[in-house]
Amino acid sequence: MRKEIIRTKIKEIEESIRLVEEHLPDIFEEFSSMGLIKDGIYKRTEFAIEDVFDICAIINSDFELGIPGDDEEIVENLVKNEILSEEMKEKLSLMKGFRNIVVHKYGKIDDKLAFEILKEDIRDFYDFIGRIEEILENGG
């Protein structure tokens, strides 16, 4: 398994999430008026989510779980092979949805909803990292 690449991506996730947490205010009104800093929070979250799915793809490939057509199939392969839980699959699905909204700005980003998601679900990244660390230590 390409452990060093995965570890590098984990460090990138941790750095992005640290910056998001550092700059994410406690109240929505402050968040909504942050301008470029708010955009940076969105961008760093997007980078972290992309790293999460890159890690999933590396594990899928290195464990030879099949050739998936998209990120959802990769995650499904990891769940089927008991590498990730159904609960983690749901968290990753929500991350992917958030990323798509940020990247494609379907309509306009609902800052209030995005703020609530960031405040509530940022810990999901740590849950994911914890599981990946287990895989790196135990091989699966």
C-alpha positions as CSV (number, residue, x, y, z in Angstrom):
1,M,0.0,0.0,0.0
2,R,1.2,3.5,-0.8
3,K,1.4,4.5,2.8
4,E,3.6,7.6,2.3
5,I,1.2,9.1,-0.2
6,I,-1.7,8.5,2.1
7,R,0.2,10.0,5.0
8,T,1.0,13.1,3.0
9,K,-2.7,13.5,2.0
10,I,-3.7,13.0,5.7
11,K,-1.3,15.9,6.6
12,E,-2.9,18.0,3.9
13,I,-6.4,17.3,5.3
14,E,-5.2,18.1,8.8
15,E,-3.7,21.4,7.6
16,S,-6.8,22.4,5.7
17,I,-9.1,21.6,8.5
18,R,-6.9,23.3,11.1
19,L,-7.1,26.5,9.0
20,V,-10.9,26.2,8.6
21,E,-11.3,25.7,12.4
22,E,-8.9,28.5,13.1
23,H,-10.9,31.0,11.0
24,L,-14.4,29.7,11.3
25,P,-16.2,32.2,13.7
26,D,-18.8,31.1,16.3
27,I,-21.7,33.0,14.8
28,F,-23.2,33.0,11.4
29,E,-23.4,36.8,11.0
30,E,-19.7,37.1,11.3
31,F,-19.1,34.3,8.8
32,S,-21.5,35.8,6.3
33,S,-19.5,39.0,6.1
34,M,-16.0,37.5,5.9
35,G,-15.6,37.9,2.1
36,L,-12.3,36.4,0.9
37,I,-11.7,34.6,4.2
38,K,-15.1,32.8,3.8
39,D,-14.1,31.9,0.2
40,G,-10.8,30.5,1.6
41,I,-12.7,28.4,4.2
42,Y,-14.8,27.0,1.3
43,K,-11.7,26.3,-0.8
44,R,-9.7,24.6,2.1
45,T,-12.8,22.4,2.8
46,E,-12.9,21.5,-0.9
47,F,-9.2,20.5,-0.8
48,A,-9.7,18.4,2.2
49,I,-12.7,16.6,0.7
50,E,-10.7,15.9,-2.5
51,D,-7.9,14.5,-0.4
52,V,-10.4,12.2,1.4
53,F,-11.6,10.8,-1.9
54,D,-8.0,10.5,-3.2
55,I,-7.1,8.4,-0.2
56,C,-10.2,6.2,-0.9
57,A,-9.1,5.7,-4.5
58,I,-5.6,4.8,-3.5
59,I,-6.8,2.2,-1.0
60,N,-9.3,0.8,-3.6
61,S,-6.5,0.5,-6.1
62,D,-3.8,-0.9,-3.7
63,F,-6.2,-3.5,-2.3
64,E,-7.3,-4.4,-5.9
65,L,-11.0,-4.0,-5.1
66,G,-12.0,-3.5,-8.7
67,I,-12.1,-0.7,-11.3
68,P,-14.8,1.8,-10.2
69,G,-16.5,4.3,-12.4
70,D,-16.7,7.1,-9.9
71,D,-16.1,8.1,-6.3
72,E,-19.4,6.5,-5.1
73,E,-18.3,3.1,-6.5
74,I,-14.9,3.4,-4.8
75,V,-16.6,4.1,-1.4
76,E,-19.0,1.2,-2.1
77,N,-16.0,-1.1,-2.7
78,L,-14.5,0.0,0.5
79,V,-17.7,-0.7,2.4
80,K,-18.3,-4.1,0.8
81,N,-14.8,-5.1,1.8
82,E,-15.3,-3.8,5.4
83,I,-12.6,-1.2,5.1
84,L,-15.1,1.6,5.7
85,S,-18.4,1.4,7.6
86,E,-21.9,2.3,6.3
87,E,-21.8,5.3,8.7
88,M,-18.6,6.5,7.1
89,K,-20.1,6.0,3.7
90,E,-22.9,8.4,4.6
91,K,-20.4,11.0,5.9
92,L,-18.4,10.8,2.7
93,S,-21.6,11.1,0.7
94,L,-22.4,14.3,2.5
95,M,-18.9,15.6,2.1
96,K,-19.1,14.9,-1.7
97,G,-22.4,16.8,-1.9
98,F,-20.9,19.8,0.0
99,R,-17.9,19.8,-2.3
100,N,-20.1,19.7,-5.4
101,I,-22.1,22.7,-4.1
102,V,-18.9,24.7,-3.4
103,V,-17.2,23.8,-6.7
104,H,-20.1,24.2,-9.0
105,K,-22.1,26.8,-7.0
106,Y,-25.4,25.3,-8.0
107,G,-27.5,28.5,-7.8
108,K,-25.6,30.3,-5.1
109,I,-24.0,28.8,-2.0
110,D,-26.4,29.1,1.0
111,D,-23.9,30.5,3.5
112,K,-26.2,29.8,6.5
113,L,-26.5,26.1,5.5
114,A,-22.7,25.9,4.7
115,F,-21.9,27.4,8.1
116,E,-24.1,25.0,9.9
117,I,-22.5,22.0,8.0
118,L,-19.0,23.2,8.8
119,K,-19.8,23.7,12.5
120,E,-21.5,20.4,12.9
121,D,-19.6,18.1,10.5
122,I,-16.0,19.2,10.5
123,R,-15.2,16.4,13.0
124,D,-16.1,13.8,10.3
125,F,-12.7,14.5,8.8
126,Y,-11.1,13.3,12.1
127,D,-13.2,10.2,12.1
128,F,-12.1,9.4,8.6
129,I,-8.4,10.1,9.4
130,G,-8.7,7.8,12.5
131,R,-10.0,5.0,10.4
132,I,-7.3,5.4,7.7
133,E,-4.6,5.4,10.4
134,E,-6.0,2.1,11.6
135,I,-5.7,0.7,8.1
136,L,-2.2,2.0,7.8
137,E,-1.2,0.4,11.1
138,N,-3.1,-2.9,10.6
139,G,-3.2,-3.3,6.8
140,G,-7.0,-3.3,6.8
